[in-house]
Amino acid sequence: MTAEPKPAARPESLTQGLTTLIREKPVSGPDLENAALFVLDAVANVLAGPNSEPGRVLLDWWSQGRRTNAGADAGRRAFLMGALCHILETDDLHRASVVHPGCVVVPAAWALAEDMEADGPAFLTAVLHGFEAAARVGMGVGPAHYKIWHNTATCGPFGSAMAAAHLLGLSAEETVHALGNAGSQSAGLWQFLETGAMTKHLHAGHAAEAGLRAAELAKVGFTGPPEILEGEKGFFKAACPDARPEAVLAEPGAPWQLALTSIKPWPSCRHTHPAIDAASELRGKLKADGIGPEAIERIEAEVYQAAMDVCDRPIPQSDYEAKFSLQHAIAISLLRDEVDFAAFGPEAREEARSLAARVHPQAAEPYLSAYPVAWGSAVRLRLKDGKVMEVKRTHAKGDPEAALSRDEMIAKAEMLLRHGGVRESARIVDGILALGAKDSALPPLGLA
């Protein structure tokens, strides 16, 4: 009697492969120390976020929920922290995926680690896992996705789910379920840019909460689709016309994606930063030559297409719009030594209005082809006397190739904490930087 042939083994899904890749990736002491710096950046953004109109609205919502016993569980706290973290446009950015991983992963991991009283190394490892998942899925979506979809919102739930999976001690199978249900909640559209609505902050908060919730459900047996990425009715088919599925599992031996993530030195959209960097150098040259802004006839900026899609905004009408305006960002960088929060306020917009009208950005090579691996820009000044001055940037300050030092990252965090009016900021900074030590614990933040 002939034995029945065994059915062919089902091929491994992308989320199964991603789970294996991340869980098998070694974590060193320096990896944990680096993760602590990124956590510090994210937490400083969270604590500075309330010093804004959206932040005040979010805290009012939070307070109402507490008064009505709506709950302050980990998911709800992750939502609040994630939304606050993304308000000031100073959170981190992973270029190749166009994802802001910190505002999603750190809040989810922090809220859950607080409840579980997890130690510092476990928490930081979860952060590394979360950054890896969000970035790798983001590298697979392809450039067309970003024209309509906000990658942080759509790819972020994979990161928060992966971070939570580590802290919850999920099995590989449970982790795949968590990723499947996290991906089924992927959402977030750019339409809010048309009116400057507060939706972008909702995106980060939802992504943090959605992945955490998916992991919590997986822990108690709630199943999810393993082929959520590549399936015929999955994420890539639905929202990614030029998806690159092979990128999700590419180069498994590369450094942790957290180490390939950029830190923002200026409080504006990261797409404006290469131009701010170039324009700031040009300001120094103008000052050295004794040339004032009135001598500038025309300013030409060469960028990549995504920068034009998101930040071509000649006359910004609010602080928020100014943070998404190449024209304003370049003009104010030529006018002021420091590009800080005040550089996008009403006085700064009025100061820069005339010069911003002379800024003409366009997408051009080599920046078009280099994106998203490299985010570069050139700024060219044409003076009324015929002189031309130009500065080019292949990468912006804060990119891994032009990374901020440890001291610069701490100084940035301290600036954010001051902006948020945080007391005992030294306790928070020191506590976070010590999280790599065995048996260390998360410092209380005193948020809300």
Long-range contacts (C-beta under 8 A, 24 or more apart in sequence): 13-176, 13-226, 13-227, 13-229, 13-230, 14-140, 14-227, 14-229, 14-230, 14-245, 14-248, 14-249, 15-176, 15-179, 15-180, 15-183, 15-226, 15-227, 15-228, 15-229, 16-172, 16-176, 16-226, 17-248, 17-249, 18-133, 18-136, 18-137, 18-179, 18-248, 18-249, 19-162, 19-172, 19-175, 19-176, 19-179, 20-172, 21-132, 21-136, 21-249, 21-252, 22-129, 22-132, 22-133, 22-162, 23-129, 23-172, 23-175, 25-128, 25-132, 25-252, 25-256, 27-125, 27-128, 29-436, 31-128, 31-256, 31-258, 31-259, 32-120, 32-121, 32-124, 32-125, 32-128, 32-435, 32-436, 33-436, 34-256, 34-258, 34-259, 35-124, 35-125, 35-127, 35-128, 35-258, 35-436, 36-120, 36-124, 36-432, 36-433, 36-434, 36-435, 36-436, 37-406, 37-409, 37-410, 37-433, 38-92, 38-102, 38-106, 38-127, 38-131, 38-258, 38-261, 38-263, 39-102, 39-106, 39-110, 39-124, 39-127, 39-432, 39-435, 40-409, 40-410, 40-413, 40-429, 40-432, 40-433, 41-91, 41-92, 41-102, 41-263, 41-409, 41-412, 41-413, 42-85, 42-91, 42-92, 42-102, 42-103, 42-106, 42-107, 43-106, 43-110, 43-413, 43-428, 43-432, 43-445, 44-412, 44-413, 44-414, 44-416, 44-417, 44-420, 45-84, 45-85, 45-86, 45-87, 45-88, 45-90, 45-91, 45-102, 45-103, 45-416, 46-81, 46-84, 46-85, 46-106, 46-107, 46-445, 46-447, 47-84, 47-416, 47-417, 47-420, 47-422, 47-428, 47-445, 47-447, 48-88, 48-90, 48-416, 48-417, 48-419, 48-420, 48-422, 49-83, 49-84, 49-85, 49-86, 49-87, 49-88, 49-420, 50-84, 50-420, 51-419, 51-420, 51-421, 52-87, 52-88, 54-83, 54-87, 54-198, 54-201, 55-84, 55-87, 57-198, 58-83, 58-84, 58-201, 59-448, 62-448, 63-448, 66-448, 73-115, 74-108, 74-111, 74-112, 74-114, 74-115, 74-212, 74-216, 75-111, 75-209, 75-212, 75-213, 75-216, 76-209, 77-107, 77-111, 77-114, 78-107, 78-108, 78-110, 78-111, 78-112, 78-160, 78-205, 78-208, 78-209, 78-212, 79-107, 79-205, 79-206, 79-208, 79-209, 80-107, 80-205, 80-447, 80-448, 81-106, 81-107, 81-110, 81-111, 81-205, 81-208, 81-447, 82-107, 82-108, 82-204, 82-205, 82-206, 82-207, 82-208, 82-209, 83-201, 83-202, 83-204, 83-205, 84-201, 84-447, 85-204, 86-152, 86-200, 86-201, 86-203, 86-204, 86-205, 87-201, 88-267, 88-341, 88-416, 88-419, 89-264, 89-267, 89-268, 89-269, 89-323, 90-264, 90-266, 90-267, 90-412, 90-416, 91-264, 92-261, 92-262, 92-263, 92-264, 93-261, 93-262, 93-264, 93-270, 94-131, 94-134, 94-135, 94-138, 94-257, 94-260, 94-261, 94-262, 95-260, 95-262, 95-372, 95-373, 95-374, 95-375, 95-399, 96-135, 96-138, 96-139, 96-260, 96-372, 96-373, 97-134, 97-135, 97-136, 97-137, 97-138, 97-139, 97-141, 97-151, 97-155, 97-257, 97-372, 98-138, 98-146, 98-151, 98-152, 98-306, 98-372, 99-134, 99-135, 99-138, 99-151, 99-152, 99-155, 99-156, 99-159, 100-152, 100-156, 100-204, 101-130, 101-131, 101-134, 101-135, 101-152, 101-156, 101-159, 101-257, 101-258, 101-261, 102-131, 102-261, 103-152, 103-156, 103-204, 103-208, 104-130, 104-134, 104-152, 104-156, 104-157, 104-159, 104-160, 104-204, 104-207, 104-208, 104-211, 105-130, 105-131, 105-134, 105-156, 105-159, 105-160, 105-163, 105-208, 106-130, 107-160, 107-204, 107-205, 107-208, 108-159, 108-160, 108-163, 108-164, 108-208, 108-209, 108-211, 108-212, 109-160, 109-163, 109-164, 109-167, 110-442, 111-208, 111-212, 112-163, 112-164, 112-167, 112-168, 112-212, 113-167, 113-442, 114-442, 116-167, 116-168, 117-441, 118-167, 118-442, 119-438, 119-439, 119-440, 119-441, 120-434, 120-435, 120-436, 120-437, 120-438, 120-439, 120-440, 120-441, 120-442, 121-435, 121-436, 121-437, 121-438, 121-440, 122-166, 122-167, 123-167, 123-435, 123-442, 124-435, 124-436, 125-166, 126-163, 126-164, 126-166, 126-167, 127-163, 127-258, 128-256, 128-258, 129-162, 129-163, 129-165, 129-166, 130-159, 130-160, 130-162, 130-163, 130-164, 130-211, 131-159, 131-256, 131-257, 131-258, 131-261, 132-159, 132-162, 132-256, 132-257, 132-258, 133-158, 133-159, 133-161, 133-162, 133-163, 133-179, 134-158, 134-159, 134-160, 134-162, 135-159, 135-257, 135-260, 135-261, 136-247, 136-248, 136-249, 136-257, 137-183, 137-229, 137-248, 139-244, 139-247, 139-248, 139-250, 140-229, 140-236, 140-240, 140-243, 140-244, 140-245, 140-246, 140-247, 140-248, 141-236, 141-239, 141-240, 141-243, 141-244, 142-240, 142-241, 142-242, 142-243, 142-244, 143-242, 143-306, 143-371, 143-372, 144-240, 144-241, 144-242, 145-239, 145-240, 145-241, 145-242, 145-243, 146-306, 146-309, 147-190, 147-309, 148-189, 148-190, 148-239, 149-188, 149-189, 149-190, 149-239, 150-188, 150-189, 150-190, 150-200, 150-203, 152-188, 152-203, 152-204, 152-207, 153-186, 153-187, 153-188, 153-203, 153-204, 153-206, 153-207, 154-186, 154-187, 154-188, 154-207, 154-235, 154-239, 155-186, 156-203, 156-204, 156-207, 156-208, 156-211, 157-182, 157-183, 157-185, 157-186, 157-207, 157-210, 157-211, 157-214, 158-182, 158-183, 158-211, 159-207, 159-211, 160-207, 160-208, 160-209, 160-210, 160-211, 160-212, 160-215, 161-210, 161-211, 161-212, 161-214, 161-215, 162-211, 163-211, 163-212, 164-211, 164-212, 164-214, 164-215, 164-216, 165-215, 165-218, 168-215, 168-216, 168-219, 170-215, 170-218, 170-219, 174-218, 174-219, 175-215, 175-218, 176-224, 176-226, 177-214, 177-217, 177-218, 177-222, 177-223, 177-224, 177-226, 178-211, 178-214, 178-215, 178-217, 178-218, 178-224, 179-214, 179-224, 179-228, 180-214, 180-223, 180-224, 180-225, 180-226, 180-227, 180-228, 181-214, 181-217, 181-218, 181-222, 181-224, 181-225, 182-210, 182-211, 182-214, 182-215, 182-224, 183-224, 183-225, 183-228, 183-229, 183-234, 183-235, 184-224, 184-225, 184-228, 185-210, 185-211, 185-214, 186-235, 186-239, 190-310, 193-310, 193-324, 196-317, 196-318, 196-320, 196-321, 259-400, 260-400, 261-400, 262-396, 262-398, 262-399, 262-400, 263-398, 263-403, 263-404, 263-409, 263-412, 264-398, 265-397, 265-398, 265-404, 265-408, 265-412, 266-339, 266-340, 267-323, 267-339, 267-340, 267-341, 267-343, 267-344, 268-322, 268-323, 268-324, 268-329, 268-339, 268-344, 269-310, 269-311, 269-323, 269-324, 270-375, 270-396, 271-303, 271-306, 271-307, 271-310, 271-311, 271-326, 271-375, 272-307, 272-311, 272-323, 272-324, 272-325, 272-326, 272-329, 272-330, 273-375, 273-396, 273-397, 273-398, 274-303, 274-375, 274-376, 274-377, 274-393, 274-395, 274-396, 275-301, 275-303, 275-307, 275-326, 275-329, 275-330, 275-333, 275-361, 275-377, 275-379, 275-393, 276-329, 276-330, 276-333, 276-339, 276-396, 277-377, 277-393, 277-396, 277-397, 278-377, 278-378, 278-379, 278-391, 278-392, 278-393, 279-329, 279-330, 279-333, 279-334, 279-379, 279-391, 280-333, 280-339, 281-391, 282-334, 282-379, 282-381, 282-389, 282-391, 283-333, 283-334, 283-335, 283-336, 283-337, 285-389, 285-391, 286-334, 286-381, 286-389, 291-383, 293-334, 293-335, 293-355, 295-383, 295-384, 295-385, 296-334, 296-355, 296-358, 296-381, 296-382, 296-383, 296-384, 297-358, 297-382, 297-383, 297-384, 298-358, 298-360, 298-381, 298-382, 299-330, 299-331, 299-334, 299-355, 299-358, 299-359, 299-360, 299-379, 299-380, 299-381, 299-382, 300-360, 300-361, 300-362, 300-379, 300-380, 300-382, 301-326, 301-330, 301-359, 301-360, 301-361, 301-362, 301-377, 301-378, 301-379, 301-380, 302-361, 302-362, 302-363, 302-364, 302-367, 302-377, 302-378, 302-380, 303-361, 303-362, 303-363, 303-364, 303-367, 303-376, 303-377, 304-363, 304-367, 304-368, 304-370, 304-371, 304-372, 304-375, 304-376, 305-363, 305-368, 305-371, 306-371, 306-372, 307-361, 307-363, 307-375, 307-377, 308-361, 308-362, 308-363, 311-361, 312-361, 314-356, 314-357, 314-359, 315-353, 315-356, 316-349, 319-344, 319-345, 319-346, 322-348, 322-349, 325-356, 326-359, 326-361, 327-356, 327-357, 327-359, 327-361, 328-352, 328-356, 330-356, 330-359, 330-361, 330-379, 331-355, 331-356, 331-358, 331-359, 332-356, 340-415, 341-419, 370-394, 375-399
